[in-house]
Amino acid sequence: MAPKNFDGIMSNSGSNKNKNTLPPDDDGISENTPHSSADETNEGQDESLEEILLQELLQKTGQLQKTEKELTEIRQELNITRQLIACQTNGIIFLDQQLRIIYANNLFCSITGRDLPNLNEKKIDQFVLLPEPGQHFETIIQKAMHWGSWRGEVLIKENDSGRLPMIMSLNYRDQEGDTESTEGFVCRFSPQEMKETELTMHSSSRLSYDALTGLPDRPSFQYHFSFCIEQARVKHAFIGLLFIDLDHFKRINRMLGPGVGDELLCSVTALLKQCGNAVGADFIARLSGDEFAIILPPPTNVKQAEQLAERILKKFQQPVTIKSRDIFITPSIGISLYPDDGESPPELLRNADTAMEMAKARGGNTHCHWHSEMDTQAVQNLHLENDLRKAVANGDLFNHYQPQIDLTNGIIVGMEALARWEHPVHGSISPVIFIPIAENTGLIEELGLDLVLLACKEGCEWMKMGFKNFTMAVNLSGSLLRRNDLFEQIMECLKTTGFPPTSLEVEFTESVLIENMDNTLDLINKCRQEGIKMAIDDFGTGYSSLSYLQRFAVDKIKIDRSFIMDVTTNASDAAITMAIIAIAKKLNFQVLAEGVEYEDQLFFLQENQCDECQGFLFSKPITAKQMTNLLMRDSSIALKHKRIIDKFYSIKAQDD
């Protein structure tokens, strides 16, 4: 019995027999005629084969197009991957199973001094060394294959001229389970001191730069400094670091505008480059606003670092001309050396910064080399700053006075008011210490005006006692000169105390006067109209320009004590002193010499027609009470001074 489905097929076939008979064609031959069946069968087979081939061709074409699209995508991904690897801040190489280099990124090429074709197919041990004795790459590879990775210290042959310590991370790439990857190893190299930090490229062509000055920026400095330290560690050499901060740059920015400030920073950059290049320190970076750093590469020493600092300070003695305006700027420089002052970049930078702050605390325009006591001193300065704030607020500071002597008759013709501070715990604090703190914290303005008021008040007391023919000299900070209301503040002190304007003499240093040219000229004109005298203090140590002297038209010039100290033994000091006196006489200025301690200095000044002097030969700075006693004994003091003067003239007469 046939299966049911087979029966169904058979019955259907029989019932449709007549329906399958086709009508005759145009030629009258039926499709089912016996003589045409073979040809029809061949044609049908040919058509079927052609259709199959066409379908296969279309299928292969589609597959090829898909493959080409995938290949293009793979190429794009590969290109992006290469670019990403090339831009990594670590050296990267790929190794095959035989430890041959099949790819290296830009940083690794830069470190070794070779391009990729020169590295390709080379063994890793030709460029990477294992520092530990008995250590072999085969052992490391076995560990990496067992654990999947290995990490440790290695040395890279750097440009065939040295060995650079690095950290190598090696990862094993197994083909099993990952048919799209190549079996082998991925090696990543990072600096020892900054293992986990994203770093800037070591090659100078890949450093990032400050947009304004064109100098390497802070990240580039940190990375380059790290490499320099590693090189020095291998060579057992020293590295020097200079941390440079401009004194009172914010004030210039505020007064003259950021445009002038930017130009000034560019001019400073040129000066630093000139100084650094002269000694081979060609890596100079801008760390932030007005902070710069210079690296002295190995080998170097303390003396070379200090000589570079001195060279920079000397360069800054000349003004910087910006938009036809002369601007005087000074730097404070901190120095640290590897390895004596630290063994890591952050430690060395921090210590150089501390030394720079110490230079600022000493008044700026100087350099300091870091030492361990500075950290303690920095903490002490912080406490001292807080104590100074309290002292200024409570009016605890006071004046000492040093008499000024007429060199023709020995009479006291004036006195200079000098700030003093008696700390309740530490006792007398030197002005060399607390004045810079006051300058840096802005306390100097309040402190300065308070002491001017006190000087006028105590001056009035002496006048009431009958001593009227003297001048009260007050030395004011540059911060005060920058105040638009300084003249009004001075007049308020005079009005409050009743001290006569004609007996007050206001002193500024050369650099302060010149830095604030417009304010200075305005103040001088207003003061002279009221009869207040003006003097230039510490003359000879600044710029000593005749054109400035003519413009200022001050009343007195005070020769700095540094020239008087060796005026009788040093020909240069003697020549400068005589020249200052001669110039002052020609311009109708009074001349006062500071720091006179010995008779031969006095005789030199008298012989060269200096008008006045002050110094320990006559009196050290003394309290107001002691000054009162001195003024009351003025006749005897004058006699003593007169005897000294008479001695000079008697010696001179004998010589004649």
Secondary structure as GFF3:
##gff-version 3
##sequence-region A 1 656
A	DSSP	alpha_helix	4	15	.	.	.	ID=ss1
A	DSSP	three_ten_helix	18	20	.	.	.	ID=ss2
A	DSSP	three_ten_helix	34	36	.	.	.	ID=ss3
A	DSSP	alpha_helix	37	86	.	.	.	ID=ss4
A	DSSP	beta_strand	91	95	.	.	.	ID=ss5
A	DSSP	beta_strand	101	104	.	.	.	ID=ss6
A	DSSP	alpha_helix	106	112	.	.	.	ID=ss7
A	DSSP	alpha_helix	116	119	.	.	.	ID=ss8
A	DSSP	three_ten_helix	124	126	.	.	.	ID=ss9
A	DSSP	beta_strand	128	129	.	.	.	ID=ss10
A	DSSP	alpha_helix	137	147	.	.	.	ID=ss11
A	DSSP	beta_strand	149	158	.	.	.	ID=ss12
A	DSSP	beta_strand	162	173	.	.	.	ID=ss13
A	DSSP	beta_strand	184	191	.	.	.	ID=ss14
A	DSSP	three_ten_helix	204	206	.	.	.	ID=ss15
A	DSSP	alpha_helix	218	235	.	.	.	ID=ss16
A	DSSP	beta_strand	239	246	.	.	.	ID=ss17
A	DSSP	alpha_helix	249	256	.	.	.	ID=ss18
A	DSSP	alpha_helix	258	278	.	.	.	ID=ss19
A	DSSP	beta_strand	283	288	.	.	.	ID=ss20
A	DSSP	beta_strand	291	296	.	.	.	ID=ss21
A	DSSP	alpha_helix	302	315	.	.	.	ID=ss22
A	DSSP	beta_strand	320	322	.	.	.	ID=ss23
A	DSSP	beta_strand	325	327	.	.	.	ID=ss24
A	DSSP	beta_strand	331	338	.	.	.	ID=ss25
A	DSSP	alpha_helix	345	361	.	.	.	ID=ss26
A	DSSP	beta_strand	366	369	.	.	.	ID=ss27
A	DSSP	alpha_helix	373	394	.	.	.	ID=ss28
A	DSSP	beta_strand	398	406	.	.	.	ID=ss29
A	DSSP	beta_strand	412	423	.	.	.	ID=ss30
A	DSSP	beta_strand	427	429	.	.	.	ID=ss31
A	DSSP	alpha_helix	431	441	.	.	.	ID=ss32
A	DSSP	alpha_helix	444	464	.	.	.	ID=ss33
A	DSSP	beta_strand	471	475	.	.	.	ID=ss34
A	DSSP	alpha_helix	478	481	.	.	.	ID=ss35
A	DSSP	alpha_helix	486	497	.	.	.	ID=ss36
A	DSSP	three_ten_helix	501	503	.	.	.	ID=ss37
A	DSSP	beta_strand	504	509	.	.	.	ID=ss38
A	DSSP	alpha_helix	510	515	.	.	.	ID=ss39
A	DSSP	alpha_helix	517	530	.	.	.	ID=ss40
A	DSSP	beta_strand	533	539	.	.	.	ID=ss41
A	DSSP	alpha_helix	546	552	.	.	.	ID=ss42
A	DSSP	beta_strand	556	559	.	.	.	ID=ss43
A	DSSP	alpha_helix	561	564	.	.	.	ID=ss44
A	DSSP	alpha_helix	571	586	.	.	.	ID=ss45
A	DSSP	beta_strand	590	594	.	.	.	ID=ss46
A	DSSP	alpha_helix	599	607	.	.	.	ID=ss47
A	DSSP	beta_strand	612	614	.	.	.	ID=ss48
A	DSSP	alpha_helix	624	632	.	.	.	ID=ss49
A	DSSP	alpha_helix	634	655	.	.	.	ID=ss50
###
